[in-house]
Amino acid sequence: METEFLIATLFNLGVNLLYTVVALVIAVVALTWVDRKLLKDVDIQQQLQNGNIAVAIFASTVLLFVALIVSFGLKG
């Protein structure tokens, strides 16, 4: 009984780690796409280095929305 529980726990851990990696990759790709396609005239990295808080809020909001979409998609 204990070995079955351990195997199931490790399997669930592996699946959750895989979902996490997939979600992170999708989030990075989506933010890169938004940066290159939608914000051609705005250099997010330069604006962040200049201390532009609005750009930081925008970038984090995009990441949050992508995370929500990916999490709902992975739940099935």
N, CA, C and O atoms as a DFTB+ gen file, in Angstrom:
304 C
 N C O
     1  1       0.827      -1.195       0.000
     2  2       0.000       0.000       0.000
     3  2       0.870       1.257       0.000
     4  3       0.557       2.221      -0.698
     5  1       1.950       1.259       0.768
     6  2       2.781       2.450       0.838
     7  2       3.527       2.700      -0.463
     8  3       3.704       3.853      -0.854
     9  1       3.964       1.661      -1.132
    10  2       4.673       1.861      -2.395
    11  2       3.735       2.386      -3.479
    12  3       4.149       3.196      -4.308
    13  1       2.488       1.943      -3.486
    14  2       1.518       2.457      -4.460
    15  2       1.255       3.938      -4.218
    16  3       1.142       4.721      -5.162
    17  1       1.160       4.313      -2.953
    18  2       0.946       5.718      -2.617
    19  2       2.154       6.553      -3.040
    20  3       1.992       7.648      -3.579
    21  1       3.350       6.049      -2.803
    22  2       4.566       6.763      -3.185
    23  2       4.660       6.904      -4.696
    24  3       5.019       7.971      -5.193
    25  1       4.347       5.859      -5.425
    26  2       4.387       5.909      -6.892
    27  2       3.353       6.899      -7.422
    28  3       3.645       7.669      -8.337
    29  1       2.156       6.884      -6.858
    30  2       1.116       7.823      -7.285
    31  2       1.516       9.260      -6.980
    32  3       1.278      10.162      -7.785
    33  1       2.124       9.471      -5.820
    34  2       2.563      10.815      -5.444
    35  2       3.661      11.306      -6.385
    36  3       3.626      12.455      -6.826
    37  1       4.616      10.465      -6.692
    38  2       5.683      10.855      -7.613
    39  2       5.156      11.103      -9.025
    40  3       5.631      12.001      -9.721
    41  1       4.179      10.308      -9.442
    42  2       3.569      10.522     -10.753
    43  2       2.855      11.877     -10.799
    44  3       3.000      12.626     -11.765
    45  1       2.088      12.185      -9.756
    46  2       1.393      13.473      -9.703
    47  2       2.387      14.634      -9.664
    48  3       2.157      15.675     -10.279
    49  1       3.485      14.450      -8.944
    50  2       4.511      15.486      -8.903
    51  2       5.102      15.703     -10.287
    52  3       5.298      16.844     -10.706
    53  1       5.385      14.623     -10.999
    54  2       5.933      14.736     -12.344
    55  2       4.978      15.429     -13.303
    56  3       5.393      16.266     -14.106
    57  1       3.703      15.081     -13.220
    58  2       2.701      15.705     -14.087
    59  2       2.586      17.192     -13.778
    60  3       2.511      18.010     -14.695
    61  1       2.572      17.547     -12.502
    62  2       2.474      18.960     -12.126
    63  2       3.709      19.740     -12.564
    64  3       3.595      20.882     -13.008
    65  1       4.880      19.137     -12.443
    66  2       6.087      19.807     -12.911
    67  2       6.065      20.001     -14.425
    68  3       6.490      21.040     -14.930
    69  1       5.569      19.001     -15.143
    70  2       5.452      19.123     -16.591
    71  2       4.484      20.244     -16.970
    72  3       4.777      21.041     -17.862
    73  1       3.343      20.308     -16.304
    74  2       2.390      21.395     -16.556
    75  2       3.012      22.748     -16.260
    76  3       2.778      23.711     -16.990
    77  1       3.799      22.830     -15.200
    78  2       4.441      24.091     -14.845
    79  2       5.422      24.529     -15.923
    80  3       5.450      25.700     -16.302
    81  1       6.215      23.606     -16.410
    82  2       7.188      23.938     -17.462
    83  2       6.472      24.359     -18.741
    84  3       6.875      25.325     -19.389
    85  1       5.418      23.644     -19.106
    86  2       4.650      23.994     -20.299
    87  2       4.037      25.387     -20.144
    88  3       4.072      26.187     -21.080
    89  1       3.483      25.676     -18.979
    90  2       2.873      26.984     -18.744
    91  2       3.916      28.095     -18.810
    92  3       3.648      29.159     -19.367
    93  1       5.088      27.863     -18.255
    94  2       6.134      28.881     -18.312
    95  2       6.607      29.133     -19.739
    96  3       6.826      30.279     -20.130
    97  1       6.762      28.078     -20.505
    98  2       7.192      28.237     -21.895
    99  2       6.141      29.010     -22.693
   100  3       6.474      29.915     -23.458
   101  1       4.886      28.651     -22.512
   102  2       3.810      29.351     -23.227
   103  2       3.748      30.811     -22.799
   104  3       3.531      31.685     -23.638
   105  1       3.935      31.093     -21.517
   106  2       3.895      32.476     -21.037
   107  2       5.028      33.298     -21.632
   108  3       4.819      34.441     -22.039
   109  1       6.211      32.733     -21.687
   110  2       7.348      33.464     -22.255
   111  2       7.145      33.704     -23.748
   112  3       7.430      34.794     -24.244
   113  1       6.657      32.701     -24.462
   114  2       6.403      32.854     -25.890
   115  2       5.319      33.908     -26.127
   116  3       5.438      34.732     -27.033
   117  1       4.271      33.878     -25.317
   118  2       3.191      34.856     -25.486
   119  2       3.675      36.278     -25.196
   120  3       3.335      37.209     -25.926
   121  1       4.462      36.447     -24.139
   122  2       4.964      37.788     -23.831
   123  2       5.926      38.274     -24.915
   124  3       5.931      39.456     -25.259
   125  1       6.726      37.374     -25.442
   126  2       7.625      37.741     -26.541
   127  2       6.828      38.134     -27.776
   128  3       7.166      39.102     -28.456
   129  1       5.766      37.380     -28.065
   130  2       4.925      37.713     -29.213
   131  2       4.273      39.075     -29.035
   132  3       4.263      39.886     -29.961
   133  1       3.728      39.331     -27.848
   134  2       3.101      40.631     -27.580
   135  2       4.137      41.739     -27.718
   136  3       3.852      42.799     -28.274
   137  1       5.333      41.491     -27.213
   138  2       6.387      42.506     -27.277
   139  2       6.788      42.807     -28.718
   140  3       6.980      43.969     -29.074
   141  1       6.915      41.779     -29.547
   142  2       7.385      41.987     -30.922
   143  2       6.297      42.422     -31.892
   144  3       6.548      43.240     -32.776
   145  1       5.105      41.889     -31.738
   146  2       4.050      42.171     -32.718
   147  2       3.186      43.370     -32.335
   148  3       2.901      44.225     -33.173
   149  1       2.776      43.432     -31.088
   150  2       1.841      44.483     -30.694
   151  2       2.519      45.762     -30.228
   152  3       1.966      46.853     -30.366
   153  1       3.720      45.625     -29.676
   154  2       4.413      46.792     -29.129
   155  2       5.728      47.029     -29.871
   156  3       6.799      47.042     -29.265
   157  1       5.634      47.216     -31.183
   158  2       6.834      47.385     -31.998
   159  2       7.616      48.638     -31.615
   160  3       8.846      48.635     -31.654
   161  1       6.918      49.702     -31.249
   162  2       7.577      50.979     -30.984
   163  2       8.019      51.147     -29.535
   164  3       8.688      52.127     -29.208
   165  1       7.658      50.214     -28.666
   166  2       7.975      50.329     -27.244
   167  2       9.014      49.279     -26.877
   168  3       8.803      48.087     -27.100
   169  1      10.127      49.717     -26.321
   170  2      11.160      48.802     -25.843
   171  2      10.910      48.565     -24.351
   172  3      11.250      49.398     -23.511
   173  1      10.311      47.415     -24.042
   174  2       9.911      47.135     -22.664
   175  2      11.131      47.097     -21.742
   176  3      11.090      47.649     -20.643
   177  1      12.205      46.457     -22.175
   178  2      13.400      46.362     -21.326
   179  2      13.969      47.748     -21.013
   180  3      14.340      48.025     -19.873
   181  1      14.038      48.605     -22.012
   182  2      14.573      49.953     -21.794
   183  2      13.660      50.748     -20.874
   184  3      14.134      51.465     -19.993
   185  1      12.362      50.626     -21.074
   186  2      11.426      51.346     -20.223
   187  2      11.492      50.862     -18.774
   188  3      11.380      51.658     -17.842
   189  1      11.673      49.559     -18.592
   190  2      11.810      49.026     -17.235
   191  2      13.092      49.530     -16.581
   192  3      13.097      49.840     -15.389
   193  1      14.174      49.615     -17.342
   194  2      15.426      50.128     -16.791
   195  2      15.323      51.609     -16.455
   196  3      16.005      52.097     -15.554
   197  1      14.469      52.321     -17.182
   198  2      14.255      53.742     -16.898
   199  2      13.318      53.959     -15.714
   200  3      13.133      55.092     -15.271
   201  1      12.729      52.887     -15.202
   202  2      11.859      53.005     -14.027
   203  2      10.409      53.283     -14.363
   204  3       9.677      53.806     -13.523
   205  1       9.977      52.952     -15.556
   206  2       8.592      53.181     -15.955
   207  2       7.694      52.123     -15.310
   208  3       7.686      50.962     -15.719
   209  1       6.949      52.544     -14.308
   210  2       6.102      51.621     -13.557
   211  2       4.926      51.136     -14.398
   212  3       4.489      49.996     -14.238
   213  1       4.408      51.971     -15.283
   214  2       3.262      51.586     -16.107
   215  2       3.612      50.403     -17.011
   216  3       2.790      49.507     -17.203
   217  1       4.806      50.393     -17.556
   218  2       5.228      49.285     -18.408
   219  2       5.379      48.016     -17.582
   220  3       5.032      46.929     -18.045
   221  1       5.893      48.143     -16.367
   222  2       6.028      46.975     -15.488
   223  2       4.662      46.396     -15.139
   224  3       4.491      45.177     -15.123
   225  1       3.703      47.251     -14.863
   226  2       2.349      46.788     -14.559
   227  2       1.734      46.121     -15.781
   228  3       1.088      45.080     -15.664
   229  1       1.934      46.715     -16.950
   230  2       1.394      46.129     -18.176
   231  2       1.984      44.756     -18.450
   232  3       1.252      43.818     -18.766
   233  1       3.304      44.627     -18.333
   234  2       3.965      43.349     -18.603
   235  2       3.506      42.281     -17.613
   236  3       3.271      41.135     -17.997
   237  1       3.380      42.649     -16.362
   238  2       2.925      41.659     -15.374
   239  2       1.466      41.294     -15.594
   240  3       1.077      40.152     -15.350
   241  1       0.660      42.225     -16.042
   242  2      -0.738      41.926     -16.335
   243  2      -0.856      40.962     -17.507
   244  3      -1.673      40.041     -17.477
   245  1      -0.055      41.169     -18.525
   246  2      -0.061      40.246     -19.666
   247  2       0.328      38.849     -19.205
   248  3      -0.296      37.868     -19.608
   249  1       1.349      38.750     -18.365
   250  2       1.760      37.445     -17.848
   251  2       0.666      36.793     -17.015
   252  3       0.454      35.585     -17.108
   253  1      -0.027      37.578     -16.204
   254  2      -1.120      37.021     -15.398
   255  2      -2.249      36.492     -16.279
   256  3      -2.777      35.411     -16.018
   257  1      -2.623      37.232     -17.309
   258  2      -3.684      36.772     -18.198
   259  2      -3.270      35.522     -18.967
   260  3      -4.074      34.608     -19.150
   261  1      -2.034      35.481     -19.412
   262  2      -1.553      34.282     -20.093
   263  2      -1.556      33.095     -19.128
   264  3      -1.928      31.986     -19.510
   265  1      -1.148      33.323     -17.891
   266  2      -1.153      32.257     -16.894
   267  2      -2.561      31.743     -16.631
   268  3      -2.767      30.537     -16.489
   269  1      -3.524      32.642     -16.567
   270  2      -4.924      32.219     -16.376
   271  2      -5.418      31.393     -17.553
   272  3      -6.056      30.358     -17.359
   273  1      -5.134      31.831     -18.748
   274  2      -5.578      31.112     -19.934
   275  2      -4.930      29.736     -19.992
   276  3      -5.600      28.741     -20.269
   277  1      -3.632      29.679     -19.733
   278  2      -2.937      28.396     -19.772
   279  2      -3.446      27.462     -18.676
   280  3      -3.623      26.267     -18.913
   281  1      -3.681      27.999     -17.476
   282  2      -4.148      27.132     -16.385
   283  2      -5.527      26.571     -16.688
   284  3      -5.790      25.406     -16.390
   285  1      -6.421      27.374     -17.276
   286  2      -7.734      26.852     -17.630
   287  2      -7.629      25.831     -18.764
   288  3      -8.384      24.859     -18.805
   289  1      -6.694      26.056     -19.675
   290  2      -6.507      25.114     -20.771
   291  2      -5.937      23.787     -20.311
   292  3      -6.296      22.737     -20.845
   293  1      -5.046      23.823     -19.322
   294  2      -4.439      22.593     -18.831
   295  2      -5.365      21.788     -17.921
   296  3      -5.180      20.584     -17.746
   297  1      -6.364      22.460     -17.344
   298  2      -7.312      21.732     -16.479
   299  2      -8.214      20.811     -17.285
   300  3      -8.736      19.824     -16.767
   301  1      -8.389      21.142     -18.544
   302  2      -9.183      20.262     -19.412
   303  2     -10.536      20.668     -19.519
   304  3     -11.320      20.023     -20.214
